[in-house]
């Protein structure tokens, strides 16, 4: 059922604050950690990024859905966000690549969302109080607010959540190099985005994508020139198996690299700890300074933990 009708919706945070609006996407109930993403565009990639598993994503850009939904830009086989929060959904998508509206795709995949709320106020609240458990309730799922708050508080925290195996591939697969093959990379999938091995392939790299449960023996069975650990969801302090695999790679001296969750795994493998950030860094417009040169680059980030 489309959320474009008059159905009401409410977003409830674990601290008791509530935001009332209109249903967007599927009707029903969604639970997850409320986080905000500052990207002005790229919502399709955000929604299909496995790193957002069990998170209710708040879009800080005021209008979402302008370019609709196409069949080329998905980062995985499905939408992974638990729920979606927008201020002003586009009434009509405007892109020659669009195949349907964002609302229609949310309905098709059963993703519960809410629109028409003050996302600026919500973002400021999360910046001050920190990311927290939340629930989106729409249509017949709406009940007395105290009851909804109680249901939200029954949900598990993101701290301590072991999610990478939940989103990773269960079978190894190969993304062949485009053009002349230059290198072979073993990529441990902790929630990898589809574009990552494709970008490697464009640079002459044959990528063997391995499950999160892969062993050191599995990694070296593909005779890699380098080993890559991907992004992914959850708390890196729970990822003991990937840490042990990375330690095995470090012992052999094979070049390795990783992003996001994979970088946090590297920190743990080197003996450092990880901790949960107050509200994390999520978006495609995060400035980062290279301390050795002073140069600032605008980068894409999606993480709620740090080394």
C-alpha positions, 0 to 999 in steps of 0.5 A: 500500500502506498504511503502517499495517502493520508496515513499518519506516521510517528517516529519515536525515540528511546528517550521519549521524543516523538515526531509525527508526520505522514507514512512514506513507503510501506505501512507498518513498524520499523525498529533500528538505531536512528542516525542521520546522513548528510549526503545531498544526493545518492540516496539509492546507494545509501539505502542499499548499503549493507553498512546501514543494516538495522538503522533508521536513516534520517536524510538531512537534505530537505527534499528526497526522491527527485531522481526516482529509483533506477536499476543500475545504482544499487550497492547490493541486492536489496535495501538494508536500512530498517526505516527511512525518514525524510522531510519533503518527498518529491512528488514526481521523479525527474530523471531519464534513468528512473524506472519508478519512484522512491516511494514505490521501491520502498513499498516494493521492498517493505521498507517503512518510512515517515515524511513531513517531519522536521528533520533539522530538529531531529538531526539537532536532537541526535547530535546533542543526545547521540544516535539512539534506538527508534521506531517508525509506526504508521497506519494501524501500527500507531498506538499510545506513545508510552506503549511505543516508547516501551517497544523501542526500549525493548530493542537491542542496542547497536553496541555489541551487535555482530552483524557482518555475517548477517549481510555478507555473501555466503558463497565466494564469487569472482569479479574479473578484471576489465582489460589486462589483468594486473593483480589478484585481490582477496576481498573479505566481505563484511558488508561490501558495496557492489561498486567496490570490486567493480572499481577495482576491476576497472583498474585491472584487478581480479577480485575474489569476494569471500564470505565473512566466515572465510579463513586465512587458508581461504584467503590464500587459496586464491593466491592474492597480491593483496587482501581487502577488508570491506565496510560493514555494519555492527560493532567491530568489537564483536568481529573476532573472526575477521580480526584473527584472519587479518592478524594472519595476513599481517603475519605473512606480510601480504599488502592489505587495505580496508575501508570503514569496518575493515579499517576498524578491524585493522586497528583491532588486529594491531592491538588497539580498541574500538569505541562507539561514536556519539552520532558517527559520520555518515554522508558523501561530504565529510571533510578530512585533513591530511595532517602531513600536507594540510590538504583537505579532501571531501570524502564519503563516510559511513561509520558509527565506531572508531579506533 
